[in-house]
Amino acid sequence: MTQNIAVKSPVTLLGLGAMGTALARTWLAAGHPLTVWNRTRARADALAAEGAKAADSASAAVAASPLVIVCLLDDDSVGTALDGVDLTGKDLVNLTTTTPAQARARAAWAEERGARYLDGGIMAVPPMVGIPEAGGYVFYSGSRELFELHQEALAVPVGTTYVGEDAGFAALHDVALLSAMYGMFAGATHAFALVRRENIDPVAFAPLLGNWIKAMVDPSVEQTARQLVSGDLTADVVSNLAMQVAGTTTLLTTAEEQGVSAELIRPQFDLMRRLLAVSTGEEDLTGVVDLLLA
Ligand code: FVH
């Protein structure tokens, strides 16, 4: 009797921090032969107890599989870990968070060493890895051929979104989304500070805040995108800039009344005022995008 068992491609993973360990477990669970290396050996030994092969060095780990995935702290640690390692003929996928310029330089660096290169930006935190319904994914950019060749293995931990041949684009998308997230955190932090002065229950306040942000965000980013493409910054404006700038006075005065520093929200309001100074006030906030490029 013949058995029809799909043979899974071998994977090497360098880096077993919180994220690397979460990724590793999904490849093991999916049946991919997994070789791991970590600077601190104990983390590799822990994975070996779960079925991985712990390599004694980064060189040995890289030699073990055609597909080498790197998930280290930062670009410097990638350079350190792979210093002197033979990458000839390897497919290197770098999931370490970097800048776009670092990703492009790392792609050139890998290609000079005979490797094909794909860069990744992880849009997930470790508890989301291996849980498809959590919605995590990785932005990939660089060689499309490489992405398609390894898509089955790459899609094991979280979803995959390919964003272009430019190796820097995954990092750019990653950093753009993270930057937006911190802007959102800034607004939420300011909101909690305002109500904290009055002993309002933060647990009761949280869903009010969360639901308001959710209701605002999709229409807002979609409107901004449409206006940027059409160039018509007054199209479909609901809340015009003049009205919004007038409203910022109330927001800043309220912060003062509540004894809350406005340092998280004032920069946005300053930009809105600068935009109003050079516009009719009939548009909304999209013009701030180009103000930032100046
Ligand atoms: N964890 C998260 O929430 C975020 C989610 C989004 C993506 N990030 C990025 O993923 C990269 C790895 O993050 P991590 O969570 O695994 O980070 P750590 O737990 O701090 O582990 C760091 C690993 O890097 C190794 N390492 C650090 N420096 C060096 C070096 N000079 N040479 C070799 N390896 C190095 C470290 O080794 P060790 O401390 O165990 O010996 C860990 O394996 C990262 O880019 C996030 O931005 C995570």
Boltz pocket constraint, residues with backbone or C-beta under 6 A from the ligand:
constraints:
  - pocket:
      binder: B
      contacts: [[A, 15], [A, 16], [A, 17], [A, 18], [A, 19], [A, 20], [A, 21], [A, 38], [A, 39], [A, 40], [A, 43], [A, 71], [A, 72], [A, 73], [A, 74], [A, 76], [A, 77], [A, 78], [A, 80], [A, 81], [A, 95], [A, 96], [A, 97], [A, 98], [A, 122], [A, 123], [A, 124], [A, 125], [A, 126]]
      max_distance: 6.0
